[in-house]
Amino acid sequence: MKKPTLVNHPPDVSPPPGNQPVIAPIYQSVKYEFETVDETLRMLRGETPGYFYMRASNPTTRQLELTLAQLQGRDDCLATASGVNAIAQTLIALTKAGDHILFFIETYGPTRNIIRRLLSRFGVENTMLSIEDMAGIENVLAARPTRLVFFESPTNPVTKVADIERLVELAHRHGALAVIDNTFAGFHQHGEYDIDLFVHSLTKYASGTGDVMGGAVIGKRDLVDDLRPDFSVLGALLDPHAAFLLQRGLKTYFVRYREQARASQAIAEHLAAHPAVAKVHYPGLATHPQAALAKKQMREAGTVVSFDLRAGSEAARRFSEKLELFALTASLGSTESLVMAPQLMGSRDFTPEQARQSGIAPGTVRLSIGLEDVGDLVADIEQALVD
Ligand SMILES: Cc1ncc(COP(=O)(O)O)c(C=O)c1O
C-alpha cells in the first residue's frame, strides 16, 4: 500500500470485543459501508439494522435518541439540529394543505411564526386561542376538523399550567393529535399523559451548560416512523458531535434539574414577600392560579421564575440591567442564571386583547435559575430591586 492509499485507509484500531469504551465514541463518519450490495439493500429496506448515510441516522445521534425516548417514556425519537427545527419539521411532516392546527397565544414566539407565517403559505390553517380558554378550545374542536393541537406547559414566560389530561382528551375525542412542547417541564415529566408527540429544545436542559444546540421529537414508534422520511430528506437530523455533547449533558440532568428547581422555589418565595413585587409566576407557589393542577401534573415545578414589578417596564429594565450574576439574554435551563427584560418579550403581532391574555405585564421579568449558590442569587436580586 502506497502512502497516499494508506492515509485514506488507515489501520483499524477498533477495540476488540470485550474491551469497550465506557463512553461511546463520536462516530464522526458520514458513510457506513457493507461488504455487499445485497446487505446494503437489506439494511436500506429496514430488514436488518445498520447505518448508511449520516443524514439519515448515525450511532452517536441514535444513542441520544433512544436515551431521550426512554426518559420521556416513549419508544422512539428523532434528534434535530435545534428545538425550532424539531417543531417545524414535526408540523411540516404532520400537515398538508387544508389541515387545521389549534395552538395558543402562550406559545414560544418562533413556533407561532412557523404556524402562522410559514405553514399558512402552504395552505395549512390555524386558530390561536389562550390556553386558559377551555370553552373556546371545545368550540373550535367541535366546529372544525383539526389535525393537531399544539401546546406548552408551563408556558413562557408566565408559567401558566395547561390542563393536559383535558386537552389531550378533547383533542383525541375530535380526532386531533396532541403535541406538546415539553421544553420547560423537561424529559422526566408529563410522560404519563396520552400525549402523541413531545418536542423539546435540547439546547436547554439536555445541554445544561448552554454551549450546544439541539432539538427532539419523541413519541410512539409508529408515529415517529411516519415522521422519519421527511426529517431525513429535509436534512434535519442532529450531527454526531452535538449529539455527543448533549448525551454528556444528560448525565447530570436530574441533579441539575432538582437543584435548579429547589433554588427556583426559594427565589419565588423570596420574591413573593418583596414589597416591590406585585405578582410572582411560579407553579410551585401555593398562590399560583393552577397550583393544584401543577401539583398533580408536575413532580418539579421548573426552573423559570417570572414576576411583575409594581413600578412597571422601566423599573423592570433597570432591574434586569443591574443584576450581576444573571446574564441578560435568551434561553433557559443553563447552569448560569439568566434574565429577560419585558422589552424583549411578548409579540408585536398580538392584538391588545391577545397581549392582555398572554399575561405579560409591563413589569414582567423572567428569571432562569442556574446552579450558583442560592444565597448569592437572592443577594443579587435584592440589590437589583433597590431602585
Ligand atoms: C419553549 C421553547 N421551545 C422551543 C425553543 C426553541 O429551541 P432552540 O433554541 O433550541 O431552537 C425554545 C427556545 O428558547 C423554547 O423556550
Ligand as a Chemical Component Dictionary entry (heavy atoms), coordinates in Angstrom:
data_LIG
# 
_chem_comp.id                   LIG 
_chem_comp.type                 NON-POLYMER 
_chem_comp.pdbx_formal_charge   0 
_chem_comp.three_letter_code    LIG 
# 
loop_
_chem_comp_atom.comp_id 
_chem_comp_atom.atom_id 
_chem_comp_atom.alt_atom_id 
_chem_comp_atom.type_symbol 
_chem_comp_atom.charge 
_chem_comp_atom.model_Cartn_x 
_chem_comp_atom.model_Cartn_y 
_chem_comp_atom.model_Cartn_z 
_chem_comp_atom.pdbx_ordinal 
LIG C1 C1 C 0 -40.354 26.540 24.910 1  
LIG C2 C2 C 0 -39.317 26.585 23.827 2  
LIG N1 N1 N 0 -39.472 25.811 22.747 3  
LIG C3 C3 C 0 -38.572 25.808 21.748 4  
LIG C4 C4 C 0 -37.456 26.619 21.787 5  
LIG C5 C5 C 0 -36.518 26.622 20.606 6  
LIG O1 O1 O 0 -35.378 25.923 20.867 7  
LIG P1 P1 P 0 -33.980 26.190 20.108 8  
LIG O2 O2 O 0 -33.477 27.492 20.596 9  
LIG O3 O3 O 0 -33.169 25.002 20.507 10 
LIG O4 O4 O 0 -34.287 26.205 18.643 11 
LIG C6 C6 C 0 -37.254 27.439 22.889 12 
LIG C7 C7 C 0 -36.066 28.322 22.943 13 
LIG O5 O5 O 0 -35.973 29.210 23.755 14 
LIG C8 C8 C 0 -38.209 27.430 23.942 15 
LIG O6 O6 O 0 -38.084 28.222 25.014 16 
# 
loop_
_chem_comp_bond.comp_id 
_chem_comp_bond.atom_id_1 
_chem_comp_bond.atom_id_2 
_chem_comp_bond.value_order 
_chem_comp_bond.pdbx_ordinal 
LIG C1 C2 SING 1  
LIG C2 N1 SING 2  
LIG C2 C8 DOUB 3  
LIG N1 C3 DOUB 4  
LIG C3 C4 SING 5  
LIG C4 C5 SING 6  
LIG C4 C6 DOUB 7  
LIG C5 O1 SING 8  
LIG O1 P1 SING 9  
LIG P1 O2 DOUB 10 
LIG P1 O3 SING 11 
LIG P1 O4 SING 12 
LIG C6 C7 SING 13 
LIG C6 C8 SING 14 
LIG C7 O5 DOUB 15 
LIG C8 O6 SING 16 
# 
